[in-house]
């Protein structure tokens, strides 16, 4: 938990220290079979957790290893892509070739409204980071597409915070939007307004 906490506040040196501490717990004495399984589990998860911290720290030489891990661990793809997008935005990296490796997975989860709060939260965080990354590399059309997906997600989750973020992102990109995108956005806003007024 300390490793996770320091990662979240971007204190990566401390995060590394704690991750390395649980990478080898074999020093515990009197371990039974269950204990040995726990030691093996923490050793296993320490590697991708350390790779994630390295990527977030801007150590780009670790990206290929991290991507390889994600390709063989489907449950980690969504949070892993968020990590890659954050690093790409923060360190001016182009990760288009890496994203292409996950194109099928991205298509599946970006168009699926999950009924689990945690999954919805990951989806929204992915959309936000995709908007930021695509804006940074000047792929404005895709950034606009994801701002619309974020707006749709705000409707599903009934989140005022996400709604506001989606509107701000779209408005910041409005000058790059075509007439169809602007019309679609304005229709969504009208629908939101009508629902609010009917409450």
LINQUI-V678722 format. One record per residue. N is the residue number from 0. RES is the residue in three letters. PHI is phi in radians with two decimals (NA if undefined). Layout:
n=N res=RES phi=PHI
n=N res=RES phi=PHI
This chain:
n=0 res=UNK phi=NA
n=1 res=UNK phi=-1.15
n=2 res=UNK phi=-1.06
n=3 res=UNK phi=-1.13
n=4 res=UNK phi=-1.07
n=5 res=UNK phi=-1.20
n=6 res=UNK phi=-1.12
n=7 res=UNK phi=-1.14
n=8 res=UNK phi=-1.64
n=9 res=UNK phi=1.10
n=10 res=UNK phi=-1.68
n=11 res=UNK phi=-1.24
n=12 res=UNK phi=-1.09
n=13 res=UNK phi=-1.16
n=14 res=UNK phi=-1.03
n=15 res=UNK phi=-1.03
n=16 res=UNK phi=-1.03
n=17 res=UNK phi=-1.27
n=18 res=UNK phi=-1.11
n=19 res=UNK phi=-1.11
n=20 res=UNK phi=-1.15
n=21 res=UNK phi=-1.67
n=22 res=UNK phi=-1.29
n=23 res=UNK phi=-2.47
n=24 res=UNK phi=-1.84
n=25 res=UNK phi=-1.21
n=26 res=UNK phi=-1.26
n=27 res=UNK phi=-1.03
n=28 res=UNK phi=-1.69
n=29 res=UNK phi=1.26
n=30 res=UNK phi=-1.31
n=31 res=UNK phi=-1.60
n=32 res=UNK phi=-1.05
n=33 res=UNK phi=-1.13
n=34 res=UNK phi=-1.11
n=35 res=UNK phi=-1.12
n=36 res=UNK phi=-1.11
n=37 res=UNK phi=-1.13
n=38 res=UNK phi=-1.03
n=39 res=UNK phi=-1.14
n=40 res=UNK phi=-1.08
n=41 res=UNK phi=-1.19
n=42 res=UNK phi=-1.11
n=43 res=UNK phi=-1.11
n=44 res=UNK phi=-1.34
n=45 res=UNK phi=-1.14
n=46 res=UNK phi=-1.13
n=47 res=UNK phi=-1.15
n=48 res=UNK phi=-1.14
n=49 res=UNK phi=-1.22
n=50 res=UNK phi=-1.05
n=51 res=UNK phi=-1.05
n=52 res=UNK phi=-1.11
n=53 res=UNK phi=-1.11
n=54 res=UNK phi=-1.11
n=55 res=UNK phi=-1.13
n=56 res=UNK phi=-1.39
n=57 res=UNK phi=1.61
n=58 res=UNK phi=-1.45
n=59 res=UNK phi=-1.18
n=60 res=UNK phi=-1.15
n=61 res=UNK phi=-1.65
n=62 res=UNK phi=-1.08
n=63 res=UNK phi=-1.08
n=64 res=UNK phi=-1.14
n=65 res=UNK phi=-1.15
n=66 res=UNK phi=-1.09
n=67 res=UNK phi=-1.04
n=68 res=UNK phi=-1.06
n=69 res=UNK phi=-1.11
n=70 res=UNK phi=-1.11
n=71 res=UNK phi=-1.82
n=72 res=UNK phi=-2.41
n=73 res=UNK phi=-1.03
n=74 res=UNK phi=-1.20
n=75 res=UNK phi=-1.69
n=76 res=UNK phi=-1.11
n=77 res=UNK phi=-1.10
n=78 res=UNK phi=-1.11
n=79 res=UNK phi=-1.16
n=80 res=UNK phi=-1.14
n=81 res=UNK phi=-1.06
n=82 res=UNK phi=-1.04
n=83 res=UNK phi=-1.08
n=84 res=UNK phi=-1.15
n=85 res=UNK phi=-1.05
n=86 res=UNK phi=-1.10
n=87 res=UNK phi=-1.09
n=88 res=UNK phi=-1.20
n=89 res=UNK phi=-1.24
n=90 res=UNK phi=-2.08
n=91 res=UNK phi=0.94
n=92 res=UNK phi=-1.79
n=93 res=UNK phi=-1.81
n=94 res=UNK phi=-1.99
n=95 res=UNK phi=-1.01
n=96 res=UNK phi=-1.16
n=97 res=UNK phi=-1.24
n=98 res=UNK phi=-1.08
n=99 res=UNK phi=-1.06
n=100 res=UNK phi=-1.14
n=101 res=UNK phi=-1.96
n=102 res=UNK phi=-1.00
n=103 res=UNK phi=-1.15
n=104 res=UNK phi=-1.12
n=105 res=UNK phi=-1.07
n=106 res=UNK phi=-1.03
n=107 res=UNK phi=-1.18
n=108 res=UNK phi=-1.48
n=109 res=UNK phi=-1.39
n=110 res=UNK phi=-1.89
n=111 res=UNK phi=-1.99
n=112 res=UNK phi=-1.43
n=113 res=UNK phi=-1.35
n=114 res=UNK phi=-1.75
n=115 res=UNK phi=-1.91
n=116 res=UNK phi=-1.03
n=117 res=UNK phi=-1.12
n=118 res=UNK phi=-1.13
n=119 res=UNK phi=-1.04
n=120 res=UNK phi=-1.11
n=121 res=UNK phi=-1.10
n=122 res=UNK phi=-1.05
n=123 res=UNK phi=-1.12
n=124 res=UNK phi=-1.13
n=125 res=UNK phi=-1.09
n=126 res=UNK phi=-1.02
n=127 res=UNK phi=-1.06
n=128 res=UNK phi=-1.25
n=129 res=UNK phi=-1.19
n=130 res=UNK phi=-1.03
n=131 res=UNK phi=-1.11
n=132 res=UNK phi=-1.15
n=133 res=UNK phi=-1.14
n=134 res=UNK phi=-1.15
n=135 res=UNK phi=-1.09
n=136 res=UNK phi=-1.61
n=137 res=UNK phi=1.15
n=138 res=UNK phi=-1.64
n=139 res=UNK phi=-1.17
n=140 res=UNK phi=-1.08
n=141 res=UNK phi=-1.21
n=142 res=UNK phi=-1.06
n=143 res=UNK phi=-1.13
n=144 res=UNK phi=-1.00
n=145 res=UNK phi=-1.30
n=146 res=UNK phi=-1.16
n=147 res=UNK phi=-1.24
n=148 res=UNK phi=-1.12
n=149 res=UNK phi=-1.12
n=150 res=UNK phi=-1.12
n=151 res=UNK phi=-1.08
n=152 res=UNK phi=-1.15
n=153 res=UNK phi=-1.04
n=154 res=UNK phi=-1.20
n=155 res=UNK phi=-1.13
n=156 res=UNK phi=-1.57
n=157 res=UNK phi=0.99
n=158 res=UNK phi=-1.80
n=159 res=UNK phi=-1.12
n=160 res=UNK phi=-1.08
n=161 res=UNK phi=-1.18
n=162 res=UNK phi=-1.00
n=163 res=UNK phi=-1.08
n=164 res=UNK phi=-1.10
n=165 res=UNK phi=-1.07
n=166 res=UNK phi=-1.13
n=167 res=UNK phi=-1.07
n=168 res=UNK phi=-1.10
n=169 res=UNK phi=-1.09
n=170 res=UNK phi=-1.09
n=171 res=UNK phi=-1.21
n=172 res=UNK phi=-1.90
n=173 res=UNK phi=-0.95
n=174 res=UNK phi=-1.13
n=175 res=UNK phi=-1.73
n=176 res=UNK phi=-1.45
n=177 res=UNK phi=-1.55
n=178 res=UNK phi=-1.06
n=179 res=UNK phi=-1.14
n=180 res=UNK phi=-1.13
n=181 res=UNK phi=-1.15
n=182 res=UNK phi=-1.10
n=183 res=UNK phi=-1.05
n=184 res=UNK phi=-1.07
n=185 res=UNK phi=-1.16
n=186 res=UNK phi=-1.15
n=187 res=UNK phi=-1.11
n=188 res=UNK phi=-1.12
n=189 res=UNK phi=-1.08
n=190 res=UNK phi=-1.08
n=191 res=UNK phi=-1.04
n=192 res=UNK phi=-1.06
n=193 res=UNK phi=-1.12
n=194 res=UNK phi=-1.16
n=195 res=UNK phi=-1.13
n=196 res=UNK phi=-1.21
n=197 res=UNK phi=-1.50
n=198 res=UNK phi=-1.24
